[in-house]
Amino acid sequence: MTTFLFDNSGTPLPILAASTLISAGKMQAGPAFFAIYLGLLSWDSLTFFAGKMLKPFFSRLNWKVFQKILREFSNVYISSEKILILFCKFVPWVGKATPFLAGYMERPFRTLLVIWAGDLIYESVFFFTTLTAGRVFLEFSKILGIALFAVLMVVYFLWKRKMRKFIEKH
């Protein structure tokens, strides 16, 4: 459900969260991967068919701003369709709009299949990268915690020094 609602907003938080929970032993990898993929598929399917069904309505709207935005998005979509379809999920917010635009532009069903393949690539990249990183973080958590604390202290003292000079100057 969270993948369906919140994914592609810049950071794939549901994928990162699930991978971290798997690394911590709180979730199983197979069901999590499958559930996330279903969330991606369902959103893309919903927006693809919504684009097809809502085209007559959006075509009749006389809002100049809306028509201009739709025209600009359509131009970007058409000019880079072959690469955009497969890798749209990697671009924040574009991943949400591309299935809708594909439906709106009346692309065939096979376009949706390519988007689904892109979903699989997108999820796999983030899922397995975070899964690996999560295991590394758990294994070296004490060292990483000390290093993070040291970095925060250095940043704090530099900021404090800069603020003191700023205050004295004004």
PyRosetta script that sets phi, psi and omega in degrees:
from pyrosetta import init, pose_from_sequence

init()
pose = pose_from_sequence("MTTFLFDNSGTPLPILAASTLISAGKMQAGPAFFAIYLGLLSWDSLTFFAGKMLKPFFSRLNWKVFQKILREFSNVYISSEKILILFCKFVPWVGKATPFLAGYMERPFRTLLVIWAGDLIYESVFFFTTLTAGRVFLEFSKILGIALFAVLMVVYFLWKRKMRKFIEKH")
pose.set_psi(1, -42.6)
pose.set_omega(1, 179.6)
pose.set_phi(2, -67.0)
pose.set_psi(2, -34.5)
pose.set_omega(2, 175.8)
pose.set_phi(3, -63.7)
pose.set_psi(3, -43.3)
pose.set_omega(3, 179.7)
pose.set_phi(4, -59.6)
pose.set_psi(4, -43.5)
pose.set_omega(4, -173.5)
pose.set_phi(5, -87.5)
pose.set_psi(5, -37.5)
pose.set_omega(5, -166.5)
pose.set_phi(6, -117.9)
pose.set_psi(6, -3.1)
pose.set_omega(6, -177.7)
pose.set_phi(7, -72.6)
pose.set_psi(7, 160.2)
pose.set_omega(7, 178.7)
pose.set_phi(8, 69.8)
pose.set_psi(8, 22.7)
pose.set_omega(8, 177.1)
pose.set_phi(9, -96.7)
pose.set_psi(9, 20.5)
pose.set_omega(9, 179.9)
pose.set_phi(10, 121.4)
pose.set_psi(10, -47.0)
pose.set_omega(10, 178.6)
pose.set_phi(11, -131.0)
pose.set_psi(11, 131.5)
pose.set_omega(11, -179.6)
pose.set_phi(12, -76.5)
pose.set_psi(12, 71.1)
pose.set_omega(12, -175.4)
pose.set_phi(13, -54.7)
pose.set_psi(13, -43.6)
pose.set_omega(13, 179.1)
pose.set_phi(14, -60.6)
pose.set_psi(14, -37.9)
pose.set_omega(14, -179.8)
pose.set_phi(15, -69.3)
pose.set_psi(15, -43.9)
pose.set_omega(15, 179.8)
pose.set_phi(16, -64.6)
pose.set_psi(16, -42.6)
pose.set_omega(16, -179.6)
pose.set_phi(17, -64.5)
pose.set_psi(17, -45.5)
pose.set_omega(17, -180.0)
pose.set_phi(18, -62.6)
pose.set_psi(18, -43.2)
pose.set_omega(18, -179.7)
pose.set_phi(19, -63.8)
pose.set_psi(19, -38.5)
pose.set_omega(19, 178.2)
pose.set_phi(20, -66.1)
pose.set_psi(20, -42.6)
pose.set_omega(20, 178.6)
pose.set_phi(21, -65.0)
pose.set_psi(21, -35.1)
pose.set_omega(21, 176.9)
pose.set_phi(22, -66.0)
pose.set_psi(22, -43.8)
pose.set_omega(22, 178.5)
pose.set_phi(23, -61.1)
pose.set_psi(23, -33.2)
pose.set_omega(23, 179.4)
pose.set_phi(24, -83.3)
pose.set_psi(24, -2.0)
pose.set_omega(24, 179.1)
pose.set_phi(25, 80.1)
pose.set_psi(25, 17.6)
pose.set_omega(25, -177.3)
pose.set_phi(26, -97.5)
pose.set_psi(26, -7.4)
pose.set_omega(26, -176.8)
pose.set_phi(27, -149.1)
pose.set_psi(27, 154.1)
pose.set_omega(27, 178.0)
pose.set_phi(28, -94.5)
pose.set_psi(28, 141.3)
pose.set_omega(28, -173.8)
pose.set_phi(29, -66.0)
pose.set_psi(29, -48.1)
pose.set_omega(29, -175.6)
pose.set_phi(30, -59.0)
pose.set_psi(30, -56.4)
pose.set_omega(30, 179.5)
pose.set_phi(31, -62.0)
pose.set_psi(31, -36.1)
pose.set_omega(31, 179.6)
pose.set_phi(32, -65.3)
pose.set_psi(32, -45.9)
pose.set_omega(32, 180.0)
pose.set_phi(33, -60.3)
pose.set_psi(33, -44.8)
pose.set_omega(33, -179.2)
pose.set_phi(34, -64.2)
pose.set_psi(34, -43.6)
pose.set_omega(34, -179.1)
pose.set_phi(35, -65.2)
pose.set_psi(35, -40.9)
pose.set_omega(35, 178.4)
pose.set_phi(36, -64.1)
pose.set_psi(36, -43.6)
pose.set_omega(36, -179.7)
pose.set_phi(37, -62.9)
pose.set_psi(37, -40.4)
pose.set_omega(37, 176.9)
pose.set_phi(38, -62.3)
pose.set_psi(38, -37.1)
pose.set_omega(38, 177.1)
pose.set_phi(39, -63.3)
pose.set_psi(39, -43.5)
pose.set_omega(39, 178.1)
pose.set_phi(40, -63.9)
pose.set_psi(40, -45.6)
pose.set_omega(40, 179.9)
pose.set_phi(41, -61.6)
pose.set_psi(41, -43.1)
pose.set_omega(41, -176.3)
pose.set_phi(42, -66.7)
pose.set_psi(42, -41.3)
pose.set_omega(42, 178.7)
pose.set_phi(43, -63.6)
pose.set_psi(43, -47.3)
pose.set_omega(43, -177.7)
pose.set_phi(44, -64.6)
pose.set_psi(44, -38.4)
pose.set_omega(44, 177.8)
pose.set_phi(45, -65.4)
pose.set_psi(45, -46.3)
pose.set_omega(45, 179.3)
pose.set_phi(46, -58.3)
pose.set_psi(46, -48.4)
pose.set_omega(46, -177.0)
pose.set_phi(47, -72.5)
pose.set_psi(47, -32.8)
pose.set_omega(47, 176.9)
pose.set_phi(48, -60.7)
pose.set_psi(48, -50.5)
pose.set_omega(48, -178.6)
pose.set_phi(49, -72.9)
pose.set_psi(49, -28.5)
pose.set_omega(49, 174.3)
pose.set_phi(50, -65.3)
pose.set_psi(50, -39.2)
pose.set_omega(50, 177.1)
pose.set_phi(51, -61.1)
pose.set_psi(51, -41.4)
pose.set_omega(51, 178.3)
pose.set_phi(52, -65.3)
pose.set_psi(52, -44.9)
pose.set_omega(52, -175.4)
pose.set_phi(53, -74.5)
pose.set_psi(53, -31.9)
pose.set_omega(53, -174.6)
pose.set_phi(54, -91.8)
pose.set_psi(54, -3.7)
pose.set_omega(54, -179.3)
pose.set_phi(55, -55.6)
pose.set_psi(55, -46.1)
pose.set_omega(55, 179.1)
pose.set_phi(56, -59.8)
pose.set_psi(56, -39.0)
pose.set_omega(56, 180.0)
pose.set_phi(57, -66.5)
pose.set_psi(57, -49.0)
pose.set_omega(57, -178.3)
pose.set_phi(58, -67.4)
pose.set_psi(58, -30.2)
pose.set_omega(58, 179.3)
pose.set_phi(59, -67.3)
pose.set_psi(59, -28.6)
pose.set_omega(59, -178.2)
pose.set_phi(60, -87.0)
pose.set_psi(60, -15.0)
pose.set_omega(60, -178.8)
pose.set_phi(61, -64.3)
pose.set_psi(61, 135.4)
pose.set_omega(61, -179.3)
pose.set_phi(62, -99.9)
pose.set_psi(62, 14.7)
pose.set_omega(62, 177.6)
pose.set_phi(63, -73.6)
pose.set_psi(63, 112.2)
pose.set_omega(63, -176.0)
pose.set_phi(64, -62.1)
pose.set_psi(64, -39.9)
pose.set_omega(64, -179.5)
pose.set_phi(65, -63.8)
pose.set_psi(65, -45.4)
pose.set_omega(65, -180.0)
pose.set_phi(66, -62.5)
pose.set_psi(66, -45.0)
pose.set_omega(66, -179.8)
pose.set_phi(67, -63.1)
pose.set_psi(67, -38.3)
pose.set_omega(67, 179.0)
pose.set_phi(68, -65.9)
pose.set_psi(68, -44.4)
pose.set_omega(68, 178.6)
pose.set_phi(69, -61.0)
pose.set_psi(69, -46.5)
pose.set_omega(69, -179.7)
pose.set_phi(70, -62.7)
pose.set_psi(70, -40.5)
pose.set_omega(70, 178.7)
pose.set_phi(71, -64.9)
pose.set_psi(71, -42.3)
pose.set_omega(71, -179.8)
pose.set_phi(72, -65.3)
pose.set_psi(72, -45.7)
pose.set_omega(72, 177.6)
pose.set_phi(73, -61.0)
pose.set_psi(73, -40.8)
pose.set_omega(73, 179.7)
pose.set_phi(74, -63.9)
pose.set_psi(74, -40.4)
pose.set_omega(74, 178.3)
pose.set_phi(75, -63.5)
pose.set_psi(75, -43.2)
pose.set_omega(75, 176.7)
pose.set_phi(76, -63.1)
pose.set_psi(76, -43.5)
pose.set_omega(76, -179.3)
pose.set_phi(77, -60.3)
pose.set_psi(77, -48.5)
pose.set_omega(77, -177.2)
pose.set_phi(78, -65.6)
pose.set_psi(78, -41.2)
pose.set_omega(78, -176.0)
pose.set_phi(79, -69.3)
pose.set_psi(79, -24.0)
pose.set_omega(79, -177.9)
pose.set_phi(80, -129.2)
pose.set_psi(80, 29.0)
pose.set_omega(80, -172.5)
pose.set_phi(81, -58.6)
pose.set_psi(81, -43.8)
pose.set_omega(81, -173.9)
pose.set_phi(82, -61.9)
pose.set_psi(82, -42.8)
pose.set_omega(82, -179.6)
pose.set_phi(83, -86.2)
pose.set_psi(83, -34.1)
pose.set_omega(83, -176.9)
pose.set_phi(84, -64.4)
pose.set_psi(84, -41.3)
pose.set_omega(84, -177.6)
pose.set_phi(85, -57.2)
pose.set_psi(85, -45.3)
pose.set_omega(85, -175.4)
pose.set_phi(86, -76.5)
pose.set_psi(86, -35.8)
pose.set_omega(86, -173.0)
pose.set_phi(87, -115.0)
pose.set_psi(87, 19.6)
pose.set_omega(87, -176.8)
pose.set_phi(88, -62.3)
pose.set_psi(88, -30.4)
pose.set_omega(88, -176.7)
pose.set_phi(89, -64.6)
pose.set_psi(89, -21.9)
pose.set_omega(89, -178.0)
pose.set_phi(90, -79.7)
pose.set_psi(90, -10.1)
pose.set_omega(90, 179.2)
pose.set_phi(91, -105.2)
pose.set_psi(91, 118.1)
pose.set_omega(91, -177.3)
pose.set_phi(92, -54.1)
pose.set_psi(92, 136.8)
pose.set_omega(92, 179.3)
pose.set_phi(93, 69.3)
pose.set_psi(93, -30.2)
pose.set_omega(93, 177.6)
pose.set_phi(94, -65.2)
pose.set_psi(94, -34.7)
pose.set_omega(94, 178.3)
pose.set_phi(95, -62.4)
pose.set_psi(95, -30.3)
pose.set_omega(95, 176.6)
pose.set_phi(96, -77.1)
pose.set_psi(96, -35.9)
pose.set_omega(96, -173.9)
pose.set_phi(97, -84.3)
pose.set_psi(97, -28.7)
pose.set_omega(97, -173.2)
pose.set_phi(98, -60.6)
pose.set_psi(98, -46.3)
pose.set_omega(98, 178.3)
pose.set_phi(99, -60.5)
pose.set_psi(99, -39.1)
pose.set_omega(99, 177.8)
pose.set_phi(100, -61.8)
pose.set_psi(100, -46.5)
pose.set_omega(100, -179.8)
pose.set_phi(101, -64.4)
pose.set_psi(101, -36.8)
pose.set_omega(101, 177.5)
pose.set_phi(102, -61.8)
pose.set_psi(102, -42.5)
pose.set_omega(102, 176.0)
pose.set_phi(103, -67.1)
pose.set_psi(103, -42.9)
pose.set_omega(103, 179.8)
pose.set_phi(104, -61.1)
pose.set_psi(104, -38.5)
pose.set_omega(104, -180.0)
pose.set_phi(105, -80.9)
pose.set_psi(105, 5.2)
pose.set_omega(105, 177.2)
pose.set_phi(106, 59.2)
pose.set_psi(106, 41.3)
pose.set_omega(106, 175.9)
pose.set_phi(107, -73.0)
pose.set_psi(107, 152.4)
pose.set_omega(107, -178.4)
pose.set_phi(108, -69.7)
pose.set_psi(108, 168.0)
pose.set_omega(108, -178.7)
pose.set_phi(109, -58.1)
pose.set_psi(109, -30.5)
pose.set_omega(109, -179.3)
pose.set_phi(110, -62.8)
pose.set_psi(110, -24.1)
pose.set_omega(110, 174.9)
pose.set_phi(111, -63.6)
pose.set_psi(111, -40.3)
pose.set_omega(111, 177.3)
pose.set_phi(112, -64.6)
pose.set_psi(112, -36.3)
pose.set_omega(112, 177.2)
pose.set_phi(113, -63.6)
pose.set_psi(113, -37.5)
pose.set_omega(113, 176.9)
pose.set_phi(114, -66.8)
pose.set_psi(114, -39.8)
pose.set_omega(114, 176.7)
pose.set_phi(115, -61.8)
pose.set_psi(115, -40.9)
pose.set_omega(115, 177.5)
pose.set_phi(116, -62.0)
pose.set_psi(116, -40.0)
pose.set_omega(116, 176.4)
pose.set_phi(117, -63.6)
pose.set_psi(117, -40.2)
pose.set_omega(117, 175.6)
pose.set_phi(118, -62.0)
pose.set_psi(118, -37.4)
pose.set_omega(118, 175.8)
pose.set_phi(119, -59.6)
pose.set_psi(119, -41.8)
pose.set_omega(119, -179.4)
pose.set_phi(120, -65.1)
pose.set_psi(120, -42.5)
pose.set_omega(120, 177.5)
pose.set_phi(121, -63.2)
pose.set_psi(121, -47.4)
pose.set_omega(121, -179.0)
pose.set_phi(122, -58.5)
pose.set_psi(122, -51.2)
pose.set_omega(122, -178.7)
pose.set_phi(123, -63.7)
pose.set_psi(123, -43.3)
pose.set_omega(123, -178.3)
pose.set_phi(124, -60.3)
pose.set_psi(124, -43.8)
pose.set_omega(124, -179.4)
pose.set_phi(125, -59.5)
pose.set_psi(125, -53.1)
pose.set_omega(125, -177.0)
pose.set_phi(126, -71.8)
pose.set_psi(126, -39.3)
pose.set_omega(126, -176.8)
pose.set_phi(127, -63.3)
pose.set_psi(127, -54.0)
pose.set_omega(127, -174.9)
pose.set_phi(128, -74.8)
pose.set_psi(128, -30.8)
pose.set_omega(128, 175.2)
pose.set_phi(129, -65.7)
pose.set_psi(129, -46.3)
pose.set_omega(129, -179.9)
pose.set_phi(130, -69.0)
pose.set_psi(130, -36.3)
pose.set_omega(130, 177.4)
pose.set_phi(131, -59.9)
pose.set_psi(131, -45.5)
pose.set_omega(131, 178.1)
pose.set_phi(132, -65.5)
pose.set_psi(132, -46.4)
pose.set_omega(132, 180.0)
pose.set_phi(133, -63.4)
pose.set_psi(133, -38.0)
pose.set_omega(133, 178.9)
pose.set_phi(134, -61.5)
pose.set_psi(134, -39.6)
pose.set_omega(134, 178.1)
pose.set_phi(135, -66.6)
pose.set_psi(135, -39.0)
pose.set_omega(135, 178.0)
pose.set_phi(136, -65.0)
pose.set_psi(136, -44.2)
pose.set_omega(136, 179.3)
pose.set_phi(137, -61.7)
pose.set_psi(137, -41.5)
pose.set_omega(137, 179.2)
pose.set_phi(138, -66.0)
pose.set_psi(138, -40.3)
pose.set_omega(138, -178.4)
pose.set_phi(139, -68.1)
pose.set_psi(139, -37.4)
pose.set_omega(139, -176.7)
pose.set_phi(140, -112.6)
pose.set_psi(140, 29.4)
pose.set_omega(140, -173.7)
pose.set_phi(141, -61.5)
pose.set_psi(141, -37.4)
pose.set_omega(141, -178.9)
pose.set_phi(142, -67.6)
pose.set_psi(142, -45.2)
pose.set_omega(142, 179.5)
pose.set_phi(143, -64.8)
pose.set_psi(143, -43.9)
pose.set_omega(143, 179.3)
pose.set_phi(144, -64.4)
pose.set_psi(144, -37.4)
pose.set_omega(144, 177.4)
pose.set_phi(145, -62.9)
pose.set_psi(145, -43.9)
pose.set_omega(145, 178.3)
pose.set_phi(146, -65.2)
pose.set_psi(146, -43.5)
pose.set_omega(146, 179.4)
pose.set_phi(147, -63.5)
pose.set_psi(147, -42.5)
pose.set_omega(147, 178.8)
pose.set_phi(148, -63.7)
pose.set_psi(148, -42.0)
pose.set_omega(148, 177.6)
pose.set_phi(149, -61.0)
pose.set_psi(149, -43.8)
pose.set_omega(149, 179.7)
pose.set_phi(150, -62.8)
pose.set_psi(150, -43.2)
pose.set_omega(150, 179.1)
pose.set_phi(151, -62.6)
pose.set_psi(151, -44.9)
pose.set_omega(151, 179.1)
pose.set_phi(152, -62.1)
pose.set_psi(152, -38.9)
pose.set_omega(152, 178.2)
pose.set_phi(153, -65.3)
pose.set_psi(153, -43.0)
pose.set_omega(153, 178.2)
pose.set_phi(154, -62.1)
pose.set_psi(154, -45.8)
pose.set_omega(154, 178.8)
pose.set_phi(155, -61.5)
pose.set_psi(155, -43.0)
pose.set_omega(155, 179.4)
pose.set_phi(156, -60.7)
pose.set_psi(156, -48.1)
pose.set_omega(156, -178.1)
pose.set_phi(157, -66.6)
pose.set_psi(157, -37.1)
pose.set_omega(157, 176.3)
pose.set_phi(158, -65.3)
pose.set_psi(158, -43.3)
pose.set_omega(158, 178.4)
pose.set_phi(159, -63.4)
pose.set_psi(159, -43.8)
pose.set_omega(159, -179.9)
pose.set_phi(160, -61.6)
pose.set_psi(160, -43.2)
pose.set_omega(160, 179.4)
pose.set_phi(161, -64.2)
pose.set_psi(161, -42.9)
pose.set_omega(161, 179.5)
pose.set_phi(162, -65.2)
pose.set_psi(162, -41.1)
pose.set_omega(162, 178.9)
pose.set_phi(163, -66.2)
pose.set_psi(163, -37.8)
pose.set_omega(163, 179.0)
pose.set_phi(164, -62.9)
pose.set_psi(164, -44.0)
pose.set_omega(164, 178.4)
pose.set_phi(165, -64.9)
pose.set_psi(165, -39.2)
pose.set_omega(165, 179.2)
pose.set_phi(166, -63.7)
pose.set_psi(166, -44.0)
pose.set_omega(166, -179.3)
pose.set_phi(167, -65.7)
pose.set_psi(167, -43.9)
pose.set_omega(167, -180.0)
pose.set_phi(168, -64.7)
pose.set_psi(168, -33.4)
pose.set_omega(168, -179.2)
pose.set_phi(169, -69.9)
pose.set_psi(169, -35.4)
pose.set_omega(169, -177.3)
pose.set_phi(170, -101.8)
pose.dump_pdb("model.pdb")
